[in-house]
């Protein structure tokens, strides 16, 4: 398997490339509109054909490149079952996306938003904004719910093996990867915390709205194809 982690400095977003060497098929997870040329260049350099664009949720902090990549490559777009209506495929827990010989298993992990999913690839999980490195995605917009997020993390993600690599959708401190075991033991929002304690932490964050939310949410509901004024 070819695996690459890309970074967009403006939104601190990680985009992931998953490629199958035998078939030449590839998927991009959470691509950013401003980074399309970078992503297409790397795909070309590695001799890969983009067949899937996988979204972990409808983002509020950047505009997805899904529609642009679909138009330029013919790739199919994927969201969770409560995600954007523009998707070519809506998925839920237990569904599998086949990238050549690579099986990408869908896990429902709502709470940050009601449509959030994670993607499990055997020894690693791409958690979007549900579980981050020593943190968890905020729950104060887009039908977020801290109770739901706590259960998604503790009952779904923490049910994976301790050595499962955790690749999040964002990081603001230069961290790139963790493990399920590390997060279970050391995540300050979760380690040793009851559901009520986690909810109190999440409800007390007091964060400002994402800078791009007014543009990003309507655009991403159209797979990134909506005008900025929508």
N, C-alpha and C positions, 0 to 999 in steps of 0.2 A: 504493500500500500504506500502510495505517495501521500504525504500529509504536510501541509504548510499552514502556518499561522501568520496572518497579515494584520497590520495595525493602521487605523486611521487616526491621526493625531488630533484632528479637530473635534471629534466626538468620542475619542478614546475607545473606539469599537474594534473588536477583533473579528476578522473574517477568516474562515477556514476553507482550505481547498483539500478535498479528498479525491484521490485519483487511483484508478486501477491500472497497473502497468500492463497487464495482459491484454485487456480490451481497449485501453486508451480512453475509457470513459471517465468523466469527472463530475463532481458536484462542488458548488460553492455554498457555504453557509453564511448567512447574514452579510451579503455584499453591500458596499456603500457606493452611492451614486458617483461621488467624486473620484472613486478609485477604479472605475471600469477599465480604463486603458491599462493600468497596472495589472489587474487581474487577467485580462485577455492576453497581455504580453507573456505573463508567466505560463498560462495554459499553452500558448503557442510554443514557447521555449521547451516545455516539457513534453510536447507532442500529444497533448490531451484534448479531447473533445468534450465540451461542457454539455451534459445531458440533463442536469438537475440544478435548480436554485432552491435551497432549503432555507426557510425563515423560521426562527424560533418564536417569533411573535410580531405583532404590529408595533414597530418601533416608534418612540416619541422623541428621540434625540438625533436621528439622522434619517435621510431619505434612502430607501433601498434602491439597489440597481436591478432589481428583479425584472421589471418590465423591459428595461434597456437590454439586458442580457438575453432575455427571451427573444426580443426582436432581432438581435444581431447574431445569435447562435442557434436559435430553435430550441433551447433548453426549456424544460417544463418547470413551472413554479409550484412550490409546496408550502402550505401553511397548516397549522392545526385546525381542527374541525370548527372552532369558533373564530378563525382568522379571516383574513380579507377574502371577499367574495371573488376577487379577480384571479385567485389561484387556479392552476390547472388541476391540482389535486389537493384535497383536504384529508388530513390524516389524524389518527388517534392512537392511543396506547396499543402496542402490539403490531401495528402496521410496519411493513418493511419497505424501504426504498432500496432498490437494487442498483448499485453503481458498478457495472461490470460484474465481477465476482464478489464485490464487497457488499455486505448486508448492513444497512443502516436501520437500526430499530428505533421506532418512535416511542417516547415516554411522555405521557401527559404530565406536565408540571405547572399547573396554573397557580396564580397567587400574585405574582408581579403584575401580570395581566390575566384576563380570563381565558386567553387563547394560547398561553405559553406552552411550548413543548421543548423537550430535550432530545438529542440524538445520540444513541449509544452505538459504539463501534467495537465491541468486544473488550478492549483493554482501556478504552477512554470514553468519556461522555462530554458532549458539547452542551453546556447547560444554559446558554443564553443569559438572560438576566435573572434567572431563578436563584441559582447558587453562584456566588462569586467567590474570589479568593479572600477568605476571612471576612466575608460579608454576605449579603443577600439583597436582591433587587427590591427597590422601594415599592410600596403597595398603595400609593395614595392617588392613583388615577387609572383610567382604562379598566374599570371594574376590578382593580386589584383588591386583594383581601389577605391580611396577614395570617389569619387562621388557616386559610387554604394553602398559603405558601409554606407555612410550618409543616403541614401534613405532606405536601409535595416533596419537601426536602427530606423530612425524617422517615417517611414511609416509602418513598419511591427512590430518591437518589441515594439516601443512606442505606438502602437495602442492597446496593451494589457492593462488590468486593472492596475492601479497604485500599487495595493497590490500584484501583481504577483511577486513571488520570482524569483530572477535572480541567477542562478548557472552557473558560467563561466567555460571555459576550462582551464584557468590558473589564478594564482595570485602569485605575487612576494613579497607581503607585509603582508602575513598572514591573509588576508581577505577571508571569506568563502562564504558569501551570501549577496545579496543586494535585492532591489526591483526595479521594473520599475519606480515607482514614485521617488525614491531616485536618480536614474540615470538621469532621466529627469531634476531634479532640481539641482543636485550637480555634475554631471560628467563634469570635466573641459574641456573636448574636445567637449562637446555637449551642455551643458546648456547655453541657450541664444545665441548659435552660429549659424550663417548662414551656408549654404553648402560651400560657398567659404572660410569662416573662418575655418571650419573643415578641408577642403582640404589643406589649408595652414599649419595648425598644423601637419597633417599627413605627408605632404611632407617635413616637416622640422625636423622630429624626428632624422634622422641621426644615426639609429641603426646599429650595426654590424650584419652580417648574423648569424642566429642560428648556434650553434656549431655543430649540427648533420645533417645539411641540406644535405650535400653530400651523406650521407648514408640514411637518413630518407625518402627523397622524392622518390627515386626509389624503396626503400623497401616498402613504403606505397602504391605505385601504384600497388604493387603485394600483398596487404593486409598484408604486413609484412613478406612475404615468400621469398623475393628476397635476394640474398647473399649481404654481406656488400660491395663487390667490384662492384656491379652492377651499 
